[in-house]
Structure formats: structure tokens, C-alpha cells
Amino acid sequence: MRSAAPSPAVATRRIVDGRDAPPRPRRRRVRLTARATILCTLVIGVLVLSVAPAQMYFEQIAEVARLERQVATLARSNDTLSARAEQLRDRAFLERLARQCLGMVKVGEVAFVVVPKEGAPAPPPEC
């Protein structure tokens, strides 16, 4: 006759040095209920779906910063050009430019150009 299989409680015992060792404490298994599973699925879904809007948000912040830097650069350039336009409206400044850069003279004046030995004279730096 065969003996019946030992019960699970008996099968889990260990024998150490010829005597029974104390049983190990059982680990508690974490069980997910249907509600917890649905909640975890929803949370993961929301996180996955929020990645693209978050990425667009950060890209837009970077674009705004780049455009603000460009606006500042253009404003400085605009200020420089406005100052130059104001200079060009001054008759004395225009006369000085015409005399220095273009070699123009008033009626009745005689113009002399000194040519260096090396070749043609270089125009002034403002021209």
C-alpha cells in the first residue's frame, strides 16, 4: 500500500542537522484588485498621453526665448540704424561726407589730391 502524499505544510518543512527547522515566514503576495488594475492602467495612460503636450510646451518655451533674443538683437540694430538716419539728415554731416568720400568741392573752390608714392590714396574709414 502506498502512503498518501504529504500535505503542503509538511512538504515545506526543512530538516537541518537531523531536526526540523522552524518554518520560514510566508511572504505576503500583493494582490491587485480589479479597481487597482483599472486605476493603474488609467494613470499610466494619462502619463503616456501627457508626454507629447509636455514636449510641445518645453519646445514653445525655448522658441519664445529664442524669439526674445532675436527681438533684442533687432531692437539694438534698429537703434543703430535710427541714429545713422538722424546723422544723414544733418546738412553739415552730409557736406563733410561729400567732401571726404566723394572729393566734392563748393563752386569756386580748388581741390587738391595728394597721391602717395605707393599708389592711390585710401578713402577715409567712414566712407
Secondary structure, 3 states (H helix, E strand, C coil): CCCCCCCHHHHCCCEECCEECCCCCCCCCCCCCHHHHHHHHHHHHHHHHCHHHHHHHHHHHHHHHHHHHHHHHHHHHHHHHHHHHHHHCCHHHHHHHHHHHHCCCCCCCCCCCCCCCCCCCCCCCCC
